[in-house]
């Protein structure tokens, strides 16, 4: 009887833990807890902005964007290194590439996690900085491409000049 009670209790905690973990509706992937929307101390879950549908090379894109510099998120000062480490731990099987958009003081670092088919990408953008500079995270975008992008095209997304291949 005690083991049945214990099992039931563990099931409740597992379900509660899964519910508390945010997932992106477009991709089904986990969302960093820092992106949770909090207003007046109350959680409103994860509220992405839907990105305009578009295209890259010959692929169609749909996306969700989570703004982390927003004052209404759980942690608007999460460092890029922290966000990258969190996604490293939560996106098993995904590859990663890094780069920077621009070469001036207003540059933004970018890290892209992507699946082997190139159909799902998670882009982490720094508020500023070149690769290696640990600034606050500007936002995280979840994108779905049909058909998938090549690795060369994905890498070019972090450079600000698209290479279609």
C-alpha positions as CSV (number, residue, x, y, z in Angstrom):
1,X,0.0,0.0,0.0
2,X,2.8,2.4,0.9
3,X,4.5,1.8,-2.5
4,X,1.2,2.5,-4.3
5,X,0.9,5.8,-2.4
6,X,4.5,6.6,-3.2
7,X,4.0,5.8,-6.9
8,X,0.9,8.0,-7.1
9,X,2.7,10.9,-5.4
10,X,5.7,10.6,-7.8
11,X,3.3,10.6,-10.7
12,X,1.7,13.8,-9.6
13,X,5.1,15.5,-9.1
14,X,6.3,14.3,-12.6
15,X,3.1,15.6,-14.2
16,X,3.5,18.9,-12.4
17,X,7.2,19.1,-13.4
18,X,6.3,18.5,-17.1
19,X,3.6,21.2,-16.9
20,X,6.0,23.7,-15.4
21,X,8.5,23.1,-18.2
22,X,7.5,25.3,-21.1
23,X,7.5,24.0,-24.6
24,X,7.3,25.8,-27.9
25,X,4.0,25.1,-29.6
26,X,5.5,25.2,-33.1
27,X,8.4,22.8,-32.6
28,X,7.5,21.0,-29.3
29,X,10.9,21.8,-28.0
30,X,11.6,23.0,-24.4
31,X,11.8,26.7,-23.8
32,X,14.3,28.2,-21.4
33,X,12.6,29.0,-18.1
34,X,13.9,32.6,-18.2
35,X,11.3,33.3,-21.0
36,X,8.3,32.7,-18.8
37,X,6.0,35.7,-18.8
38,X,5.5,37.2,-15.3
39,X,3.1,40.1,-14.6
40,X,2.5,41.5,-11.1
41,X,4.0,38.3,-9.6
42,X,1.7,36.0,-11.6
43,X,2.8,33.6,-14.3
44,X,1.2,33.7,-17.7
45,X,3.3,30.8,-19.1
46,X,5.3,31.2,-22.2
47,X,4.0,33.9,-24.6
48,X,6.0,34.0,-27.9
49,X,5.5,36.5,-30.6
50,X,4.7,34.8,-33.8
51,X,7.3,35.6,-36.5
52,X,6.0,36.6,-39.9
53,X,6.1,33.6,-42.3
54,X,8.9,33.9,-44.8
55,X,11.5,32.1,-46.8
56,X,15.1,31.4,-46.8
57,X,16.5,30.2,-50.1
58,X,13.8,27.8,-51.3
59,X,12.5,26.9,-47.9
60,X,9.4,28.2,-46.2
61,X,9.8,29.4,-42.6
62,X,7.4,29.7,-39.6
63,X,8.7,30.9,-36.3
64,X,8.1,31.9,-32.7
65,X,10.2,34.5,-30.9
66,X,10.7,34.8,-27.1
67,X,12.1,38.2,-26.1
68,X,14.3,37.8,-23.1
69,X,15.2,41.5,-22.6
70,X,11.5,42.2,-22.0
71,X,10.8,43.4,-18.4
72,X,7.9,41.0,-18.1
73,X,9.9,37.8,-18.3
74,X,11.2,35.7,-15.4
75,X,14.9,36.6,-16.0
76,X,15.7,39.4,-18.4
77,X,19.4,39.4,-17.5
78,X,20.2,35.8,-18.6
79,X,23.7,35.7,-20.1
80,X,24.2,34.2,-23.6
81,X,26.6,31.6,-22.1
82,X,23.9,30.5,-19.7
83,X,21.2,30.2,-22.4
84,X,23.6,28.3,-24.7
85,X,24.5,25.9,-21.9
86,X,20.8,25.4,-21.0
87,X,20.0,24.5,-24.7
88,X,23.1,22.3,-24.9
89,X,21.7,20.3,-22.0
90,X,18.1,20.2,-23.3
91,X,18.4,19.7,-27.1
92,X,20.1,16.3,-27.3
93,X,20.9,15.3,-30.9
94,X,21.0,18.9,-32.1
95,X,24.1,20.4,-33.8
96,X,25.3,23.8,-33.0
97,X,27.0,26.7,-34.9
98,X,28.0,30.2,-33.7
99,X,28.7,33.5,-35.3
100,X,28.0,37.2,-35.2
101,X,25.8,39.6,-37.2
102,X,27.9,42.6,-38.0
103,X,31.4,43.7,-37.1
104,X,30.8,46.9,-35.3
105,X,30.0,47.8,-31.7
106,X,26.4,47.1,-32.4
107,X,27.1,43.5,-33.4
108,X,24.9,40.6,-32.0
109,X,26.3,37.2,-31.3
110,X,24.2,34.3,-32.6
111,X,24.2,30.6,-31.7
112,X,22.0,28.2,-33.7
113,X,21.0,24.7,-32.7
114,X,19.5,22.6,-35.5
115,X,18.3,19.1,-36.1
116,X,20.1,16.9,-38.7
117,X,17.4,17.5,-41.3
118,X,17.8,21.3,-41.0
119,X,14.0,21.6,-40.5
120,X,14.1,22.9,-36.9
121,X,16.3,25.7,-35.7
122,X,16.7,27.4,-32.3
123,X,18.5,30.7,-32.6
124,X,19.9,32.4,-29.5
125,X,20.7,36.1,-30.1
126,X,22.8,38.2,-27.8
127,X,21.9,41.8,-27.0
128,X,25.2,42.8,-28.4
129,X,28.7,41.5,-28.8
130,X,30.8,39.3,-31.0
131,X,31.3,35.5,-30.4
132,X,33.0,35.0,-27.1
133,X,31.5,38.1,-25.5
134,X,29.1,37.2,-22.8
135,X,26.3,39.7,-23.0
136,X,22.7,39.4,-22.0
137,X,20.4,37.4,-24.3
138,X,18.2,39.4,-26.6
139,X,15.9,36.6,-27.5
140,X,15.4,33.0,-28.6
141,X,13.7,32.1,-31.9
142,X,12.2,28.7,-32.8
143,X,11.9,28.2,-36.5
144,X,10.6,25.4,-38.7
145,X,11.7,25.1,-42.4
146,X,10.2,23.1,-45.2
147,X,12.2,21.8,-46.9
148,X,15.1,21.8,-44.5
149,X,18.2,24.0,-44.8
150,X,21.7,22.8,-45.6
151,X,24.4,23.1,-42.9
152,X,26.1,25.8,-45.0
153,X,22.9,27.8,-45.2
154,X,22.3,27.4,-41.4
155,X,25.9,28.6,-40.6
156,X,25.4,31.6,-42.9
157,X,22.4,32.7,-40.8
158,X,24.8,33.6,-38.0
159,X,26.9,35.7,-40.4
160,X,24.2,38.1,-41.7
161,X,24.7,37.0,-45.3
162,X,22.6,34.1,-46.5
163,X,24.4,31.4,-48.6
164,X,21.9,29.2,-50.5
165,X,23.2,25.6,-51.1
